[in-house]
Amino acid sequence: MKPSTSCVHAGADLRYTRGVNTPIHPSSAFTTSSGQPNLYPRYYNTPNQEVVVRKLCQLEKATEGILFASGMAAVSTTLLSLLQQGDHVLFAEQLYGGTLHLLNSEFEKRGISYSFVRGTTAEDFAAALHPKTKIIYIESPSNPLLQVLDIAQIAALGRERKLITIIDNTFASPINQNPMELGIDIVIHSGTKYLGGHSDLSFGAVLTANTALYELVYHTAVNYGGNLNALDLYLIERSLKTLALRVERQNQNALELAHFLSQHPKVRQVNYPGLTTHPGHEIAQKQMKKGFGGMLSFVLKEEAEVNSFMERLQVVLPALSLGGVETLVCIPAQTSHVKLTKQERAELGISDGLLRLSVGIEAPEDLMEDLAQALG
Ligand SMILES: *Cc1c(COP(=O)(O)O)cnc(C)c1O
C-alpha cells in the first residue's frame, strides 16, 4: 500500500460492527482467557493501541512500536531503557529543547555521559565517538535552523561500530522521511505535532524493526507507564487518516513561502531544505522522498522589528507548537532558547531576528499576503 492508502486503512479493526471506523474500546479491565495474553492499557496491547501502532508501523516501515502520552515520554523511556551507568551518548547539537533538558537534568545522576556533534556528516560523528558510546541520537531537519544530517551515512557508521542509532523524525513526518529504510534502528515521533496535526492531541511514538531493541524499550515502558487512553487513541487514528493529505499541502505551502520570503527585501536569510541554496539541499533530496516538510525559519534584516512583525500578523498565529493545520510563528530567542545568553545563542546560529514558521494548510496566497503586510 502507498502511504496515502495506509493512512486511511492500515491497522483498522472493523470486526465488531458494520461501521467503517474502529470502535472505541474504553475498558481498562479485559476478561482473561487461558493461553491468551492479558490485555491492559499499561501493557500497551489494548485494541485501540494496537490499531494505531499497526498504522504507524506501516507508515514508518517498522515492525513494532509503542505509543506514549507525549513525545517526551517516548524520548525518555527509549533513552533510559537502553542506557546504564557508564554509557555515553553522542547527540546531534541541534536538539529539541525538551530533549536537551532531559539530558541536562536526568543523565548525570544516573552516571550517563553525553556529548554533542556540530556537523552534519558521518565523519563529524565518527570523529566525536567515545570508547563508551552506545547510542547516536539525531534530528533532521533540526529545530529551529532546519539543518539536514546525512541519515544513511550516520546509520552506516552506527552499524559499523555496533551502536544503536535513534532519530527524532518529528519535523519530517513519516510521509516525507522513513529513516528505518536508511538504516536507522529506532524512530521517535512527537505525535503532538504532524501526526495529530490539529494542535489538540498530545502523544508520542517509538517505532523499530529490531525486536531485541523493542523488547528492551517495552519492558521499561511497562514500568514507567506512559500509556494513552482509548478515546485519545481513537482521535489519533482519525487524525492519521489525513496525515498524507495534510503533509503534502504543508510541503507545497512551505516551499512557496520559502521562495516568497527569500525574495523579500526585509528578509536576510531563509532556512528551508527545499531551497537549492540550503547547504543540505542535496542530501535532503535523497532522504526526503515526498517533500521538505512544513517547517522553515527566516531572519529579519532588522532584528528590532521581530516583535512588531508578530503583532501585525492577522492570519498566522503566534504560538510555540508546530505541525498543525494552522500556520504558527515563534521567536526562538524569546521562547525555546530564552534561557541561553545572546552569545550562546549566536554560537548555535540563533539570532534575535530569527523567526520559526510552522506552515499550515491554508491557501498560500492568504499566508503570503499576511506575511507581506506584517513585514511592511
Ligand atoms: C515537541 C517535540 C518533542 C516533544 O514532544 P511532546 O509531545 O511535547 O512531549 C520532541 N521532539 C521534537 C522534535 C518536538 O518537536
Ligand as a Chemical Component Dictionary entry (heavy atoms), coordinates in Angstrom:
data_LIG
# 
_chem_comp.id                   LIG 
_chem_comp.type                 NON-POLYMER 
_chem_comp.pdbx_formal_charge   0 
_chem_comp.three_letter_code    LIG 
# 
loop_
_chem_comp_atom.comp_id 
_chem_comp_atom.atom_id 
_chem_comp_atom.alt_atom_id 
_chem_comp_atom.type_symbol 
_chem_comp_atom.charge 
_chem_comp_atom.model_Cartn_x 
_chem_comp_atom.model_Cartn_y 
_chem_comp_atom.model_Cartn_z 
_chem_comp_atom.pdbx_ordinal 
LIG C1 C1 C 0 7.502  18.632 20.504 1  
LIG C2 C2 C 0 8.679  17.807 20.241 2  
LIG C3 C3 C 0 9.071  16.783 21.132 3  
LIG C4 C4 C 0 8.343  16.518 22.441 4  
LIG O1 O1 O 0 7.008  16.165 22.256 5  
LIG P1 P1 P 0 5.888  16.425 23.399 6  
LIG O2 O2 O 0 4.678  15.785 22.828 7  
LIG O3 O3 O 0 5.802  17.900 23.592 8  
LIG O4 O4 O 0 6.357  15.761 24.642 9  
LIG C5 C5 C 0 10.176 16.023 20.807 10 
LIG N1 N1 N 0 10.878 16.256 19.665 11 
LIG C6 C6 C 0 10.538 17.225 18.799 12 
LIG C7 C7 C 0 11.350 17.426 17.571 13 
LIG C8 C8 C 0 9.430  18.039 19.051 14 
LIG O5 O5 O 0 9.111  18.999 18.176 15 
# 
loop_
_chem_comp_bond.comp_id 
_chem_comp_bond.atom_id_1 
_chem_comp_bond.atom_id_2 
_chem_comp_bond.value_order 
_chem_comp_bond.pdbx_ordinal 
LIG C1 C2 SING 1  
LIG C2 C3 SING 2  
LIG C2 C8 DOUB 3  
LIG C3 C4 SING 4  
LIG C3 C5 DOUB 5  
LIG C4 O1 SING 6  
LIG O1 P1 SING 7  
LIG P1 O2 DOUB 8  
LIG P1 O3 SING 9  
LIG P1 O4 SING 10 
LIG C5 N1 SING 11 
LIG N1 C6 DOUB 12 
LIG C6 C7 SING 13 
LIG C6 C8 SING 14 
LIG C8 O5 SING 15 
# 
